[in-house]
Amino acid sequence: MKTNAYLSVIKKDLMIKKKITETTTISSLAEFDSVGILTFISLADKKYKKSITGDQFLKCKNIGDLISLLKKK
């Protein structure tokens, strides 16, 4: 899956209104509050069959880091 596809899914599922890129910082997005974090973890599990822990999420600084978690085998 290409990066743009991941960006689209993240944007849609978290209902992010502004444009995001791999370098967009997570802290700059209001959608990544506690509910948004759980939504992303659930998205990873349901759509990509990836088990992501809260600690793994907290190590991520930008959207590119999150995409890397989704791409890991």
Secondary structure, DSSP 4 states (H G I P E B T S, - for coil): --HHHHHHHHHHHTT--S---TT-BGGG-TT-SHHHHHHHHHHHHHHH-----HHHHHH--BHHHHHHHHH--
